[in-house]
Amino acid sequence: MILSGWGRTTAQDCRVSRPRSEAELAARVAEGGLIARGAGRAYGDAAQSAANTVDMGGFRRMIAFDEATGQLVAEAGVTLDEVIATFLPRGWFPAVTPGTRFVTLGGAVAADVHGKNHHRDGSFGATVDWIDLMGPDGRVRRVVPGEALFGWTVGGMGLTGVILRVALRLKAVETGYIRQRTLPAPHLAAAMATFEANADATYSVAWIDCLARGPSLGRSLVLLGEHATLAELPQDARARPFHPPAPKRRLVPFEAPGFLLNGLTVRAFNEVYWRAGLAGLGERLVGWAPYFYPLDAVEGWNRIYGRRGFVQFQCALPLAVAAGALEALLREISAAGQGSFLAVLKRFGPQAGAFSFPMEGYTLALDFPLHAGTAALLDRLDRIVVTAGGRFYLAKDARMSRAVFEAAEPRAAAFRGFRAAEGLAGAFGSTQSERLGL
Ligand SMILES: Cc1cc2nc3c(=O)[nH]c(=O)nc-3n(C[C@H](O)[C@H](O)[C@H](O)COP(=O)(O)OP(=O)(O)OC[C@H]3O[C@@H](n4cnc5c(N)ncnc54)[C@H](O)[C@@H]3O)c2cc1C
């Protein structure tokens, strides 16, 4: 089967199986070189192995739920979309969620995904009580926080074994609405100051116009969010507090021609977005779906970049040097005029898992449609991040070189050592882990 990541740049002919039982899965593990694949929302080649890709779609049962603690036990192929559909009407929501709900629990653990509340609540692994993991010998072990195997599995990109079941704590909510406050920031320094001044907000994220220049470099709309209480809903919404009006789902019906997205159209879009944002400043109630998952409303949006696909660039930068490094990145991007519609800026709290992406500081993420000059631009961005002591998000990576990875990841040697010592290196591997020498 031809597999690719969400960015559609890593097409590869892979042998794919879909085991239906632990015994079938163990037989696949015995063959070696295996990588588990969830919903395929990682942007690059993290969930591909030419010889042995296992589609976890055969493991998607929810097993138990404890109303007293909010602990859900479910198989790794269950998606956050399914969790929300089942539990939001009962007053529970994922405690940490990425910007799409079409990810599996296995994928969320393996990438240790982060949400808009990382600065307060940490990443996905912080909500996990235990994991059932199939190891290289086909045996299933329950691993808990504090164990080395747990630490490397959370953020370990499927390279420590196959996650079979996850026990995760959901968060109690009174409604499905978010109280959203939009604050304008005319430049980067103002955006960062807004994050620091609102460190107690549950959710915060900024949409940056990455093509703005000069004194407007880094101009952003900072969106803060809190789960709305029942008392905060208008009277007519209180009867169905968990069912805000659903956004219309749209479909991208065809691959857009590459020329549709150029510097001019993106600049024009960003200008319109900025002005619309300024018009909608202040506080308003929005439904959970448009707040957490604006892109999920456009089915197949990854096709707007045309046949050649796109790559995402996401880095984390240490707090002490983040301002200078972000400015350098935005200067390169705006000068090249190649960025996507919007870049996302987010304040991170401290690192948790042994190999997790977040570090105390800031993260910047944006898409680049593939053009002639894109590779050279990305190399320049890589250098800025490495010089600043930052790192890159493996769930978004599709093209990093081994040299850049080594320079950015002093933790790689320890991970390699752990994989060798536990007999994991031959059993589990992806196209990405081969490319990066993991
Ligand atoms: C629109 C969009 C927005 C996003 N926003 C965010 C965001 O805000 N924050 C964030 O952190 N991420 C974000 N992501 C990335 C996404 O959350 C991660 O890539 C996530 O890992 C995808 O989960 P998946 O089920 O699709 O896994 P896949 O893409 O299929 O796999 C991802 C990794 O998980 C491993 N894996 C999957 N299942 C298992 C298993 N059962 N056992 C062991 N390993 C497994 C794979 O081997 C691979 O290494 C976004 C992605 C998209 C497309």
The ligand as an ORCA input file, in Angstrom:
! r2SCAN-3c Opt
* xyz 0 1
  C      -4.254     19.482     11.630
  C      -3.275     18.930     12.603
  C      -3.057     19.608     13.794
  C      -2.160     19.108     14.726
  N      -1.978     19.810     15.878
  C      -1.137     19.333     16.812
  C      -0.979     20.002     18.048
  O      -1.593     21.034     18.290
  N      -0.154     19.451     18.965
  C       0.506     18.279     18.737
  O       1.224     17.826     19.632
  N       0.379     17.626     17.570
  C      -0.420     18.121     16.608
  N      -0.570     17.451     15.430
  C       0.192     16.205     15.226
  C      -0.568     14.969     15.718
  O      -1.211     15.225     16.932
  C       0.446     13.852     15.953
  O       1.168     13.591     14.792
  C      -0.194     12.525     16.425
  O       0.845     11.653     16.754
  C      -1.050     11.897     15.329
  O      -1.684     10.736     15.843
  P      -2.081      9.551     14.858
  O      -2.994      8.633     15.564
  O      -2.543     10.102     13.555
  O      -0.677      8.837     14.702
  P       0.177      8.501     13.390
  O       0.376      9.728     12.601
  O      -0.406      7.337     12.705
  O       1.564      8.090     14.100
  C       2.318      9.067     14.788
  C       3.385      8.384     15.646
  O       2.721      7.619     16.663
  C       3.140      6.261     16.600
  N       2.008      5.412     16.982
  C       0.720      5.504     16.550
  N      -0.024      4.537     17.152
  C       0.806      3.837     17.941
  C       0.639      2.703     18.804
  N      -0.554      2.122     18.982
  N       1.717      2.229     19.455
  C       2.942      2.809     19.305
  N       3.147      3.883     18.516
  C       2.099      4.381     17.850
  C       3.576      6.042     15.170
  O       4.491      4.970     15.076
  C       4.219      7.385     14.844
  O       5.533      7.430     15.303
  C      -1.456     17.901     14.470
  C      -1.678     17.212     13.274
  C      -2.576     17.719     12.343
  C      -2.817     16.976     11.074
*
